[in-house]
């Protein structure tokens, strides 16, 4: 996981389009909302980077339960 460690019950996962491998995962709520204020600076940068590359290098994110 290249985002931050998940502390809740869900993570928002971004996978590489090329092979489907997970690149990034960020703690989120059940609807996929990420609290950017709770992310570290590096995780926030990775989150914004992943969002910018949706459809280009990474697929649309998916919410996954971690419980």
Backbone torsions as a table, in degrees:
resi	resn	phi	psi	omega
1	UNK	NA	123.4	-177.7
2	UNK	-102.4	5.2	175.5
3	UNK	-89.9	-123.2	173.2
4	UNK	-121.0	165.0	179.9
5	UNK	-66.6	136.1	-179.6
6	UNK	-74.0	134.1	179.6
7	UNK	-114.7	-14.0	179.9
8	UNK	-101.8	-154.6	-177.6
9	UNK	-96.6	-1.2	-176.1
10	UNK	-140.0	153.4	172.1
11	UNK	-132.4	147.7	175.3
12	UNK	-98.4	117.2	-173.2
13	UNK	-108.5	135.4	174.2
14	UNK	-113.7	127.2	-179.6
15	UNK	-113.5	150.2	178.4
16	UNK	-68.1	132.6	179.2
17	UNK	-63.8	-38.2	-174.3
18	UNK	-58.0	-46.5	-174.8
19	UNK	-132.5	-1.9	178.2
20	UNK	80.3	1.5	178.1
21	UNK	-70.7	141.0	179.7
22	UNK	-68.9	128.7	177.9
23	UNK	-100.9	-44.6	-174.1
24	UNK	-137.5	147.5	173.0
25	UNK	-145.0	134.7	-176.0
26	UNK	-131.2	141.4	177.2
27	UNK	-61.7	139.5	-178.6
28	UNK	-152.0	176.9	173.7
29	UNK	-91.8	-177.7	-176.3
30	UNK	-63.1	-21.1	179.2
31	UNK	-92.2	-3.2	-179.8
32	UNK	90.9	11.0	178.8
33	UNK	-79.5	124.3	179.5
34	UNK	-99.4	130.2	175.5
35	UNK	-84.2	94.1	-175.8
36	UNK	-61.7	-28.5	180.0
37	UNK	-67.0	-22.9	-179.2
38	UNK	-89.5	-7.8	-179.7
39	UNK	-82.1	150.4	172.4
40	UNK	-68.3	167.4	-179.8
41	UNK	-60.1	-43.6	179.9
42	UNK	-65.0	-44.2	179.5
43	UNK	-63.7	-40.2	178.2
44	UNK	-62.1	-42.7	177.9
45	UNK	-62.0	-45.8	179.3
46	UNK	-63.0	-39.6	179.0
47	UNK	-62.4	-48.2	179.7
48	UNK	-65.2	-37.2	177.5
49	UNK	-62.9	-48.1	-179.9
50	UNK	-61.1	-42.3	178.7
51	UNK	-62.9	-38.2	-179.4
52	UNK	-68.1	-26.7	-176.7
53	UNK	-97.9	5.9	178.7
54	UNK	-58.5	128.3	179.8
55	UNK	86.0	-12.8	178.9
56	UNK	-104.6	-57.5	179.2
57	UNK	-120.1	-23.2	177.5
58	UNK	-124.2	151.8	179.0
59	UNK	-79.4	177.0	175.6
60	UNK	-64.9	141.6	-176.0
61	UNK	-70.0	156.6	177.5
62	UNK	-129.6	141.0	176.4
63	UNK	-85.7	129.8	177.6
64	UNK	-125.4	138.0	175.7
65	UNK	-77.8	138.9	178.1
66	UNK	-110.1	4.1	-179.5
67	UNK	-95.1	NA	NA
